[in-house]
Amino acid sequence: MLDVLIQTLPFFTLIGLGYLAGRTSFFSAEATAALTKFVFYFALSAMLLRFSANLNLRDVLDWPFVWAYLIGTSAVYLVATAVALIRRRGIEEAAVEAQCAAIGNTGFLGVPMLALLFGPEAIGPVMLVLAVDLVVFSSLIVILITGHRDGRVSPRVLGTVALGLVKNPMIVSIVLGFAWSATGLPLPGPVNQSLTLLGAAATPGALFAIGASLASKSAERLSVAAWLSFCKLVLHPAAVAVMALGVFAIDGFSAKVMISAAALPVAGNVYILAQHYGVAPARVSASILVSTALSIFTVSAVIAILS
């Protein structure tokens, strides 16, 4: 585990630097928002576009892999939902807590970190995990909250979900990349180089932005945050491991990437959704802060066990 911790430490060091910059106000909230927007819309999108344009969708799309991750994640999602409902938190808060328990920071942390740790072969599996998170679970929370408020799942709700998917630059980048890949043509040299240069900013930029954004997060409601962090960092990779290794018999390398992705801390976009809908943002904030701090050790432990 020490060897893996040494390998992952630089990633968390950049997160720590971002946290210090935000905590000391050297990096203002406005600067953090601008950096996050740059990474989200430009650097990370360029990285995903170049990766997917150089992959073959038929080689990447593995339905047993998708089902293993989807079922394992859904199991944790349902557990967190049930616990929230037992605590009488209501459908909306249960949906937000379930999102914390099951959706990791795959875009900002998983894509750059796992691609560097495991090599370019990890890119396809990581993008499949990201696609399931974005298409299935990011849509599900919108459907649950909006449908509960409207009393039904209307065409307007489904339209909102579809529009959100179309406007997500990560989804657009992946789709455009695979569309280009389907032509069988290589990316033109200048385009490939431009995407390489821009994508190179994704890893340091995303990690620094994660840390800087954590500086504004509070650590309130620690008992709930501890429970949701346990779900995300322990139950989620365990459930996915059972599905990947015990039920669907996914090949060892792809399973390792999938389980490592499942071990990532709570995604920052859960806070954006919670704040947008006005549902338990402080609880989500605490869960992101606690899970990210603990993930320095838990992610390293999971990768060490898998290795």
N, C-alpha and C positions, 0 to 999 in steps of 0.2 A: 504493500500500500504506500510506503514511503516513496518509492520510485514514481508511482502514479501521482502522488501529491506534489512531488517536485515538478512533474510535467504540467499539471493543471494550475500550479501556483501562479505562473505569470498571468494567466487569464484573470484570476481573482485579484491579483495585484493591481491590474488596470482598473478593475471595478473599485478597489479600495482607493486608488488615486482619484477617481471620479467622485467618490463619496467625500473624500477630504476637500476636494475643490468646491463641491456644493455646500458642504457643512460649514466651511469657513467663509462662504459667500464670495470666494474668488471667482467661482462660476455661478452666475446668477440664475434664477429660475428661467428667465427669458433666454439666456444662453443655452441652458440645458434643453429647453423646448426646441430651439433652433437646431442644435446638434442632433437631437432625436429625429427631427423632421428630415434633416439631410441624410442621416443613416437610413431611415425608413424608406424615403422616396427615391434616393439616388444610389448611395453606396451599396446597401444590402440588395436592392433591386438589381443593380448592375451585376453583382456577384451571382445572384440566382439566375438571371437571364443568361449569363455566360455559361454557368454550369449546365443548365437545362438544354441550351443550344448545342452543347457538345456531348449530350447523352442521347441514347435511343430510348424512346418511351416504352417500346416493347420489352427492352431489357430491364428497365426500371420498374415498370408496373408489375407488381407481384401480389396477386389477390390474397393468397394465404397470409402474407405479411400484413396487408391492410386489415384483414379480419382479425388477426391475432392482436394487433394494436388497438383496433376499434373495440373489440370485446373486453380486453383487459382494462382499457380506459373507462369504458362504460360501467364496468363493475365497480370501480372506485367512485365514479360519478354518482352511481345509485346509492352506495354506502354513505357518502357525504350528504346526499339529499335526504336520505332516511334519518340520519342523525339530526340534521337541521329541523326536519319536520317533527321529530320526537321532542325536540326542544321548543316546539311551537314557534318557529321563526317565520313560517309562511312560505308560499311558493317562490316569491321573488327573492327573498334572502337565501332560501335553500338553493336556488339556481346559481346565485353568486358564489356561495360557499362551495358548491359542487365544482364550479369552474376553477376556483382556487385549488381544489384537491386534485384536479385531473389535467389541468392545462399548464404545461411548462413553458419556459422562455426559449422555445426552440428557434425562433427567428433571430433574435438578437444575440443569444448565447450559444445555442445548440449548433446552428449552421457553421459559424466560424470556428468554434472550439472543436467540435467532433471532426470536422473536415481536416483540421490541422493535426489532431491527435491520431486519427485512424487512417488518414490519407484520402486521396480523391475517390477511392472506392466507396467511402461512406456517404458521399454526396447524395446518391440516389435514395438510399434508405432514409436519410434525414429529411429529404424533400417529401417523401411519402408521409412521414410522421407529421410534418408541417402542414401538408395538404389536408390530412384528416382533421387536425386540430382546427384549421381555418374554415374548412367547408362544413364539417359536421358540428363541432362543439361551439364554435363562435356563432354559428347560425342558431343553434339550439337555445342559447341563453337569450337571444333576442326574441325568439318565438315564445319561450316560456314567460318572460316578463311582459312583453307587449300583448301576448294572447291573454294572460291573466288580467291585465288592466282593461282590455277590451271585452273580456268575457268570452272570447272565441278567437280562433285563428283565422283571420280574414285574409282576402287577397292582398289587402294593403300591407299586412304584416309580412307576407311572403315577398311582396315587392320590395319592402325595406331590406329584407335579408338578401335578396338577389342584388339590389343596388350596392349593398355593403360589400358583397363579394367582388362585384365588378370594379369597385373603387379601391379595392385593396391592392397596393402595388406589388406585394409579394406574389399574390395569385396571378396577377396580370403578367408579371415577369416570367413566372414558371410556364404559363400557357403560351406566351409568345416564344419563349425559348424552345419548347417542345414543337411548336408549330414550325419554327425554322429548322429544327432537327429533322422533321418529317420530310423536308425538301431534299435531304441528303447532301446539301451544299455546306461547305465549311463557312464559318463566319469570315467576311472580308477582313484582311489584315488590320487596317486602321480601326475598324469597329471592334475587333477582338482586343486590340491593344488598349483602346479607350475604355472598354468594359473592364479590362484587367486593372488598369490604373485606378479607375473609380472604385472597383470592387475591393481593391487592396485597403481602402479606407474603412471598409465595413467592420473588420475585426476590432482594431483599436477604437474606432469611433463608437461602435455598439457597446463595447465593454465599458468605456469611459462614461457613455450616456446612461448605462444602467446604474453605475455608481452614483453619478450626479443626481439622478432622479430619486435614488434611495435616500438622499440627504433630506428630502422633503417629506419622507414617509414617517408616520408615527408608530410607536410600539404599544398602542392601546389594545385592550382586550387580548392580553397575552395568552390566556387559557384557550380561547378559540383559535388564535393564530398558531399556537403550538399543535393543536389537534389537526388543523388544516395542513400545516407543514409536515406533520407525520404522515398524513395521507399522501401528500405530494412526493415527499422524499423517500418514503419507505413502502407504503402500500401500493402506490402506482407502479414503480418498477417491479415490485414483487408480483403483482397481478399480471403485468405484461410478460414477465418472465415465465409464469406458469403457462400462459397462452402460447408464447413463442416456442418454448422448449418442450413443454409437456403435452400440448394439444395439437399444435399445427406443425411441429418439428421443422421450424425455420432453420436455414443453414446458420452455422455458428457465427460467422462474421455479421450477417444482417441482423441476427438476434442480438448480438452484442451492441450494435449501433442503436437498435430500437430500444433496448432496455436502458442504455445510457441516456438516450433522449428522454425517456420516461422519468429518469431520476433528476431531471433539471428542476430548479426552483420555480415558484409560481410566476406566471407570465405578467409582464407589466401592463399588457393591454386589458387584463381583467380589471385593473383599477380604473382605466379609462371608461370601460363599460359601466362599472359600478357608479362612478361619478356622473356619467351621462344620465343614467336612469335614477340617480339619487338613492341607491340601495347599498347600504353598509360600506361606504368607501373607506371608513377608518379601519374596519375589520380586514378588508382586502389589503390596505396599506400595511398593516401590521404583519399580515401573512407573507407578503412579498419581502418585507424587511427580515423577518425571522428565517424564512426558508432560504433566502439568498445567503445569509450569514452561515447557516448550518450546512449549506450545500458545499462549502469549501471542503468539508470532510466527508459528507455522505456521497457526493458524486465521485470523489476519488476512491472511496471504499467500494462503490458499485463497480466502477471500471476495473479496480484491482481484482475483485472477485471474479469478474467475467474474464479477465486476462489469465 
